């Protein structure tokens, strides 16, 4: 008998959900599969479909030992449908259905909102692959190239995760939405992806590291909230997605750290103490620290917009109906229903930013964003400890939540990264001080040259401390074809 936590590779679609006994859904997924492969070959990593990549593939869903590593061509990667182990007799942990048995089927009254949650989550997954499809051509090492492709295939598997839910639980409408996930394109004027940050370009590797640190962390927060859902298949699906997502954020945080380290090393070797002596630092072929800060400002502000409006009746409805919880809902000590609870929301009031107590139900997006900021700031603190260790007088900071916003209470407000109010003209005239300028972009792009010798790295980034799967520094992570 197949272990319930093992992945069945005997079907055309690897899974641990019994697809061999669910012919209707298996047939629907098999019908969707060719369109998916067409999308992957058109919009996946450009120029590397024949390369052998040292990738991890899930072979189970238990906490330890769930993946194996081996060389595979990306179009032949065994994408599949994987859910975390089922918790027998699981009870819903929040909302008006708290302490009731978790739903194994979609409650009819919540069908539309659950479908929408699956579609929005699903749309972000192929979008990031599309945003990153050209980066392999400028990879600073085979190690980094492999990490990029690992992120890509796992984001694509997360698309499969949402498509499975749509195909199995949402009938004809779900099948149509699954097709729509292959139709939209990141940055396309006529058929863009649903969320703004996923229509932005990822022009260089520093942007990729920032994206995987800041924007993938938003994804983590959203997945953690969905992992609390009273709809058990969604909760189990997102719990396993979180297992894979951890590597993506590691790629981001460690990637930025390696860029910082190389810059510090180059400055010290050249005897440059002033981190704002940008021309001299750039002449060394490394990325100056103020430009790294600008990139962080951009990606943090774009990621904040992904949380939506600070005050949201939609978020309240999803929570009250036990569909989407809070971040680590099961670790919070309160009534998990928020009937009379309040939460402080930062609001612009008469030119000042003031904390105002709002009903906790409608302030759920604000709470999730605050959780995100606390986690994000942890990585920034680690970068600053790295600066201190290197003896460089520079401090990275997260900008004010009011800075460079397009959604929510601050969308019509212009401020400096410190939160100082500006009018629109002042902001536009000074934005290159705080956000990457065209000159910054051109300089960073000028450094982006592909390095394919095993164990070699581009001059603007340091090697990692340890390799993937404990491989040695000269391991050939990608065999180019």
MIZA-298540 format. One record per residue (C-alpha): x negated, z, y negated. Coordinates in pm, 1 decimal, m for minus. Layout:
! MIZA-298540
         X         Z         Y
         X         Z         Y
...
***
This chain:
! MIZA-298540
         X         Z         Y
       0.0       0.0       0.0
    m127.2     m92.3    m348.0
    m234.1     203.9    m558.0
      17.9     241.6    m843.5
    m273.0     261.9   m1086.9
    m456.3     m40.8    m947.3
    m417.0    m392.8   m1079.9
    m270.1    m655.8    m846.9
    m482.9    m970.0    m869.7
    m294.6   m1152.9    m593.6
     m35.7   m1295.0    m834.2
    m119.8   m1562.3   m1091.5
     m87.0   m1292.7   m1358.3
    m278.8    m968.7   m1289.1
     m50.1    m668.9   m1329.0
      38.7    m319.2   m1218.7
     411.7    m356.4   m1282.9
     516.2    m517.8    m954.5
     556.5    m874.5   m1079.5
     547.6   m1007.7    m723.5
     881.4    m832.9    m674.6
    1021.5    m935.0   m1014.1
    1051.1   m1309.3    m975.3
    1254.7   m1363.9   m1292.9
     992.2   m1211.9   m1522.0
     701.8   m1360.5   m1324.6
     856.3   m1706.0   m1358.4
     912.4   m1654.9   m1732.2
     550.4   m1544.7   m1783.5
     421.0   m1835.0   m1572.8
     621.9   m2070.1   m1791.4
     472.9   m1908.4   m2105.4
     116.3   m1912.1   m1968.2
      29.1   m2282.7   m2030.2
     131.6   m2252.7   m2395.0
     m82.7   m1943.3   m2421.4
    m385.7   m2126.3   m2279.5
    m324.1   m2410.7   m2523.8
    m323.3   m2155.2   m2805.1
    m641.6   m1989.0   m2675.5
    m828.2   m2319.0   m2643.5
    m715.1   m2425.6   m2990.3
    m747.8   m2094.7   m3176.8
    m982.5   m1879.7   m2966.9
   m1362.1   m1857.9   m3014.9
   m1468.8   m2202.8   m3125.9
   m1748.5   m2366.2   m2928.5
   m1787.3   m2104.7   m2654.6
   m1512.8   m2175.0   m2402.2
   m1766.4   m2285.3   m2139.9
   m2012.2   m2000.9   m2200.2
   m2049.7   m1725.0   m1944.4
   m1983.6   m1392.0   m2116.2
   m2057.2   m1046.4   m1975.6
   m1707.9    m901.4   m2016.5
   m1524.2    m597.7   m1887.9
   m1197.6    m654.4   m1704.7
    m947.4    m385.6   m1615.8
    m918.5    m311.5   m1244.6
    m704.0      m0.7   m1283.1
    m538.5     218.5   m1543.7
    m669.9     559.2   m1446.4
    m870.9     736.2   m1721.2
   m1213.6     683.4   m1562.3
   m1364.3     378.7   m1393.5
   m1084.5     148.4   m1500.8
   m1300.1    m154.4   m1579.0
   m1566.3    m371.0   m1417.3
   m1826.2    m589.0   m1592.9
   m1920.2    m940.4   m1490.0
   m1983.4   m1287.4   m1628.0
   m1674.1   m1497.3   m1690.0
   m1574.7   m1801.9   m1891.6
   m1322.3   m1682.9   m2145.2
   m1042.7   m1930.2   m2055.0
   m1073.7   m1795.6   m1699.5
   m1051.4   m1430.4   m1806.0
    m781.1   m1256.5   m1602.1
    m542.2   m1154.7   m1874.5
    m257.9    m950.1   m1740.2
      13.5    m690.8   m1781.6
    m106.8    m332.8   m1760.8
      85.6     m12.2   m1823.1
     m52.6     340.7   m1821.8
      47.0     553.0   m1520.7
     410.5     653.9   m1516.9
     481.4    1015.8   m1597.7
     755.9    1123.1   m1359.5
    1056.2    1293.2   m1519.0
     915.8    1231.1   m1866.8
    1134.0    1366.0   m2147.8
    1164.9    1221.6   m2497.1
     963.2    1434.4   m2734.9
    1123.8    1377.8   m3076.9
    1424.1    1258.9   m3273.1
    1790.8    1299.7   m3194.6
    1729.8    1225.5   m2824.9
    1461.9    1493.9   m2788.1
    1446.8    1651.5   m2440.3
    1655.9    1373.6   m2286.3
    1506.5    1162.7   m2004.2
    1291.0     878.4   m2134.4
    1464.6     540.4   m2116.8
    1351.5     293.1   m1853.1
    1575.6      23.0   m1997.5
    1648.9     m69.5   m2358.8
    1942.8     127.3   m2502.9
    2188.8    m134.0   m2628.9
    2228.2      25.4   m2971.5
    1850.9       9.8   m3030.5
    1786.5    m335.7   m2894.0
    1722.9    m508.2   m3227.8
    1484.3    m247.4   m3369.8
    1283.6    m218.5   m3046.3
    1250.7    m593.9   m3026.7
    1128.6    m599.9   m3386.4
     866.2    m332.5   m3312.2
     734.7    m536.1   m3017.8
     724.6    m858.9   m3219.6
     538.4    m708.1   m3516.6
     283.2    m540.6   m3290.1
     250.1    m856.3   m3082.8
     195.5   m1076.8   m3388.1
    m112.7    m884.9   m3499.8
    m295.7    m945.2   m3171.6
    m340.2   m1325.3   m3173.7
    m381.1   m1313.1   m3552.2
    m710.2   m1124.0   m3530.3
    m840.5   m1370.5   m3269.9
    m757.3   m1653.9   m3508.5
    m927.6   m1477.7   m3797.8
   m1247.6   m1436.4   m3597.4
   m1266.2   m1770.0   m3414.5
   m1564.6   m1909.7   m3607.7
   m1786.0   m1599.7   m3595.7
   m1963.0   m1683.1   m3271.7
   m2150.1   m1960.3   m3452.0
   m2322.9   m1704.9   m3676.4
   m2359.6   m1413.3   m3432.5
   m2667.0   m1201.4   m3519.6
   m2744.5   m1146.4   m3149.7
   m2609.8   m1209.2   m2800.6
   m2513.8    m840.1   m2791.9
   m2293.3    m884.0   m3098.8
   m2157.3   m1215.8   m2975.6
   m2052.5   m1050.1   m2651.0
   m1881.9    m766.4   m2838.8
   m1691.0   m1016.8   m3051.9
   m1567.5   m1199.5   m2743.5
   m1473.8    m871.3   m2573.2
   m1262.9    m778.4   m2874.7
   m1106.9   m1125.2   m2870.5
   m1004.1   m1127.7   m2504.1
    m865.5    m775.0   m2528.1
    m663.8    m849.4   m2840.6
    m528.9   m1148.1   m2651.7
    m442.0    m922.8   m2357.9
    m253.1    m700.7   m2599.8
     m49.5   m1008.2   m2686.3
      33.3   m1035.4   m2315.3
     140.7    m670.1   m2319.6
     402.4    m729.5   m2587.6
     511.8   m1061.4   m2439.8
     580.1    m889.2   m2107.8
     810.8    m640.5   m2279.8
     987.0    m920.0   m2467.5
    1029.8   m1129.6   m2152.1
    1146.3    m845.6   m1929.4
    1370.1    m644.9   m2157.7
    1503.2    m871.0   m2433.7
    1642.7   m1176.8   m2256.9
    1677.7   m1511.5   m2430.7
    1591.7   m1369.7   m2773.0
    1279.2   m1208.1   m2631.9
    1166.5   m1535.6   m2476.6
    1213.8   m1711.3   m2810.0
    1011.3   m1443.2   m2987.2
     735.9   m1477.6   m2726.3
     711.3   m1847.5   m2811.6
     702.2   m1761.4   m3181.6
     393.8   m1545.8   m3125.8
     209.1   m1863.3   m3023.3
     352.9   m2070.6   m3307.8
     242.4   m1872.6   m3613.9
    m114.4   m1903.6   m3740.9
    m326.9   m1665.7   m3946.6
    m352.9   m1783.5   m4306.6
    m125.0   m2083.6   m4255.7
      81.0   m2152.5   m4569.5
     382.2   m2273.0   m4372.1
     376.8   m2042.5   m4068.4
     163.9   m1736.0   m4153.5
     132.0   m1421.7   m3948.1
     379.5   m1147.2   m4033.7
     148.9    m890.3   m4198.6
     m70.1    m966.7   m4498.8
    m402.9    m828.6   m4372.6
    m378.5   m1062.8   m4075.1
    m370.4   m1368.8   m4297.9
    m698.4   m1281.1   m4469.0
   m1014.8   m1470.4   m4382.0
   m1293.8   m1304.7   m4184.5
   m1580.2   m1511.5   m4327.5
   m1884.3   m1317.6   m4205.3
   m1999.2   m1048.0   m3967.1
   m1992.3    m766.2   m4220.8
   m1624.8    m850.7   m4273.9
   m1575.6    m844.5   m3895.5
   m1731.3    m499.5   m3867.6
   m1516.8    m375.2   m4155.7
   m1206.0    m526.8   m3997.7
   m1270.2    m363.0   m3662.2
   m1340.5     m30.1   m3830.3
   m1060.0     m19.3   m4086.8
    m787.8    m254.9   m3967.3
    m818.8    m189.5   m3594.2
    m791.5     179.4   m3679.2
    m454.5     108.5   m3838.8
    m368.7     m58.4   m3508.8
    m472.2     256.1   m3326.7
    m245.9     470.6   m3545.9
      49.5     239.7   m3487.7
     m14.0     231.3   m3112.3
     m39.5     611.5   m3098.2
     300.1     633.0   m3269.9
     455.5     379.9   m3031.0
     298.3     562.9   m2735.9
     540.2     848.8   m2814.9
     843.9     620.4   m2786.2
    1150.0     725.3   m2592.2
    1148.0     372.0   m2445.0
     908.7     446.1   m2161.6
     778.8      92.4   m2089.7
     670.5      60.0   m2454.4
     506.8     403.7   m2447.5
     314.6     324.9   m2128.8
     211.5     m19.4   m2253.7
      66.8     109.7   m2578.1
    m105.9     403.9   m2409.7
    m315.1     163.4   m2206.2
    m377.0     m60.4   m2507.0
    m535.0     242.8   m2675.3
    m788.7     262.5   m2391.5
    m915.5     m83.1   m2487.1
    m880.2     m33.5   m2862.8
   m1144.2     241.2   m2869.7
   m1423.3     m11.9   m2810.3
   m1304.6    m225.0   m3101.6
   m1343.5      60.7   m3346.6
   m1682.3     145.0   m3196.1
   m1791.4    m212.6   m3266.2
   m1685.1    m169.2   m3627.5
   m1833.0     171.4   m3703.5
   m2160.2     110.0   m3519.8
   m2185.8    m240.5   m3667.6
   m2162.4    m113.3   m4025.3
   m2406.1     165.4   m3938.3
   m2657.4     m88.0   m3805.7
   m2626.5    m296.1   m4124.5
   m2686.0      18.2   m4332.5
   m2985.2     117.7   m4121.6
   m3153.8    m219.7   m4153.9
   m3107.0    m210.6   m4533.6
   m3251.6     141.3   m4554.9
   m3550.0      44.3   m4340.8
   m3618.8    m263.5   m4553.5
   m3591.8     m65.4   m4877.8
   m3830.9     202.1   m4757.2
   m4079.7     m52.0   m4628.1
   m4072.7    m233.1   m4965.0
   m4094.4      90.4   m5162.4
   m3753.8      35.8   m5330.4
   m3580.6     364.4   m5413.7
   m3296.6     244.3   m5637.7
   m3009.2     115.0   m5421.0
   m2868.1     m66.3   m5725.7
   m3176.2    m284.2   m5763.3
   m2968.6    m552.8   m5597.5
   m3180.0    m862.7   m5659.1
   m3492.9    m701.8   m5515.5
   m3304.1    m571.7   m5213.8
   m3136.7    m905.1   m5144.0
   m3473.3   m1074.3   m5167.6
   m3565.1    m875.6   m4854.4
   m3294.3   m1059.4   m4660.6
   m3069.1    m756.2   m4614.9
   m2728.4    m659.1   m4754.3
   m2742.8    m422.3   m5049.9
   m2546.9     m97.6   m5022.5
   m2312.8    m164.2   m5321.6
   m2193.4    m484.4   m5150.6
   m2123.7    m288.9   m4832.6
   m1917.4     m48.5   m5046.5
   m1724.1    m340.9   m5196.7
   m1641.8    m470.4   m4849.5
   m1520.5    m124.0   m4752.0
   m1303.1    m107.7   m5066.1
   m1140.4    m437.3   m4973.3
   m1071.9    m366.1   m4608.3
    m952.8     m10.7   m4666.7
    m701.8    m118.5   m4932.3
    m576.9    m408.1   m4719.0
    m534.8    m172.6   m4425.1
    m337.4      80.8   m4631.0
     m83.0    m191.3   m4703.8
     m21.4    m226.7   m4327.8
     150.3     113.1   m4329.2
     429.8     m22.4   m4547.8
     614.9     166.1   m4818.2
     542.1     535.9   m4846.9
     916.0     609.0   m4851.1
    1089.0     416.8   m4573.3
    1438.0     439.0   m4431.7
    1330.6     204.3   m4150.6
    1062.1     449.0   m4039.4
    1314.2     732.2   m4061.7
    1559.8     539.6   m3846.0
    1296.2     460.5   m3583.2
    1195.5     826.6   m3563.9
    1546.4     968.1   m3571.4
    1647.1     732.7   m3291.3
    1343.1     840.4   m3085.4
    1186.4     493.3   m3090.3
     858.5     552.1   m3278.1
     704.0     893.1   m3325.0
     431.4    1033.3   m3543.1
      60.3    1014.0   m3473.9
      m1.9    1244.1   m3176.0
     355.4    1367.2   m3194.1
     308.4    1577.4   m2881.0
      33.5    1781.1   m3054.4
     240.1    1868.8   m3365.3
     395.5    2214.8   m3381.6
     738.8    2180.4   m3538.2
    1094.3    2099.5   m3426.9
    1011.2    1725.1   m3380.9
    1338.5    1635.4   m3548.5
    1254.4    1699.3   m3916.0
    1609.0    1790.8   m4006.5
    1519.4    1999.8   m4313.2
    1145.6    1933.2   m4335.9
     964.0    1790.9   m4637.0
     628.8    1614.1   m4678.6
     418.9    1571.6   m4996.2
     406.8    1211.5   m5116.4
     161.0    1094.2   m5382.1
     357.4     912.6   m5651.5
     283.9     761.6   m5991.8
     478.4     969.8   m6244.6
     437.6     914.2   m6622.4
      90.8     769.1   m6582.6
     m26.1    1047.2   m6349.1
     m47.8    1068.4   m5970.3
     159.3    1364.3   m5854.1
     241.0    1506.0   m5512.2
     619.0    1519.1   m5475.4
     794.3    1679.6   m5178.9
    1014.6    1421.9   m5009.0
    1228.5    1444.9   m4693.7
     979.3    1428.4   m4406.9
    1194.8    1172.8   m4226.6
    1163.6     911.1   m4498.8
     797.4     999.9   m4566.8
     675.9     917.1   m4215.0
     470.9     617.6   m4328.1
     296.8     839.8   m4582.1
     214.3    1095.9   m4316.6
      76.3     828.9   m4083.2
    m130.8     685.0   m4365.8
    m269.0    1030.5   m4445.7
    m365.7    1072.6   m4079.9
    m537.0     734.3   m4099.5
    m729.6     826.5   m4413.8
    m855.1    1149.5   m4258.4
    m982.9     965.2   m3951.5
   m1131.3     683.7   m4156.5
   m1311.3     927.1   m4383.3
   m1482.6    1072.7   m4078.8
   m1672.1     748.8   m4020.7
   m1759.7     722.4   m4389.6
   m1904.2    1074.7   m4369.5
   m2118.3     968.2   m4075.4
   m2249.9     672.6   m4277.7
   m2335.0     914.8   m4558.4
   m2520.3    1146.5   m4322.5
   m2716.3     838.7   m4220.7
   m2796.3     774.6   m4588.8
   m2913.5    1132.4   m4629.5
   m3130.2    1111.3   m4317.5
   m3294.0     799.9   m4461.7
   m3352.1     966.6   m4798.6
   m3155.2     702.8   m4990.5
   m2959.3     828.9   m5292.1
   m2630.2     650.5   m5227.4
   m2287.2     773.0   m5118.5
   m2011.2     565.0   m4963.7
   m1659.2     660.4   m5071.2
   m1308.3     556.5   m4979.7
   m1132.4     425.8   m5292.1
    m818.3     585.2   m5428.7
    m501.2     492.0   m5242.7
    m385.5     341.7   m5572.1
    m664.4      82.0   m5573.6
    m597.9    m287.3   m5500.1
    m257.4    m230.9   m5343.0
       9.7    m493.5   m5276.5
     273.1    m287.9   m5093.5
     437.7      44.8   m5172.2
     445.6     277.7   m5470.3
     115.1     149.1   m5610.0
     179.9    m223.7   m5571.3
     246.6    m278.2   m5941.7
     m32.6     m49.6   m6062.4
    m393.6    m132.2   m6141.3
    m666.7     129.1   m6115.3
   m1037.3     168.8   m6058.9
   m1151.6     289.9   m5714.3
   m1156.9     639.5   m5868.9
    m788.1     608.2   m5960.4
    m833.8     553.5   m6332.9
    m540.5     352.0   m6471.5
    m605.0      m0.1   m6602.7
    m387.2    m277.1   m6734.6
    m382.5    m603.8   m6543.7
    m626.3    m784.0   m6770.5
    m876.1    m497.3   m6748.2
    m852.5    m495.5   m6372.2
    m898.6    m870.7   m6341.3
   m1196.2    m869.5   m6576.2
   m1369.4    m592.2   m6380.5
   m1259.2    m646.4   m6020.6
   m1594.3    m799.3   m5922.0
   m1744.5    m454.1   m5983.2
   m1540.4    m312.7   m5695.7
   m1440.3    m601.0   m5467.5
   m1660.5    m871.4   m5312.3
   m1717.9   m1150.5   m5565.1
   m1772.7   m1513.8   m5479.3
   m2144.9   m1455.8   m5539.7
   m2141.6   m1158.5   m5300.9
   m1966.1   m1369.4   m5040.9
   m2211.2   m1655.1   m5084.3
   m2508.2   m1421.0   m5042.9
   m2373.4   m1253.8   m4730.3
   m2283.5   m1594.2   m4585.5
   m2638.3   m1714.8   m4653.4
   m2766.5   m1451.2   m4410.1
   m2528.9   m1552.7   m4132.3
   m2746.0   m1746.7   m3887.9
   m2696.1   m1746.1   m3513.1
   m2957.7   m1564.9   m3303.4
   m2945.2   m1651.2   m2932.6
   m3275.7   m1521.5   m2792.3
   m3197.3   m1225.0   m2562.5
   m3309.8    m902.5   m2726.8
   m3351.8   m1060.7   m3072.2
   m3147.2    m970.1   m3379.6
   m3092.5   m1123.1   m3721.4
   m3301.3    m970.2   m3997.4
   m3006.1    m809.9   m4174.7
   m2895.1    m583.0   m3887.3
   m3066.4    m327.0   m3665.0
   m3046.9    m331.6   m3283.6
   m2802.2     m89.2   m3121.2
   m2927.3     238.3   m2978.0
   m2795.8     157.3   m2628.4
   m2664.0    m158.1   m2467.5
   m2321.5    m232.4   m2324.7
   m2285.9    m111.6   m1965.2
   m2627.6      54.4   m2011.3
   m2805.2    m280.5   m2004.5
   m3159.6    m316.2   m2133.7
   m3230.0    m450.6   m2480.6
   m3322.7    m800.7   m2361.4
   m3015.8    m844.0   m2140.0
   m2853.5   m1188.7   m2166.2
   m2500.2   m1087.4   m2265.6
   m2388.7   m1446.9   m2315.8
   m2513.6   m1745.2   m2120.0
   m2455.1   m2029.5   m2356.5
   m2341.3   m2366.6   m2218.3
***
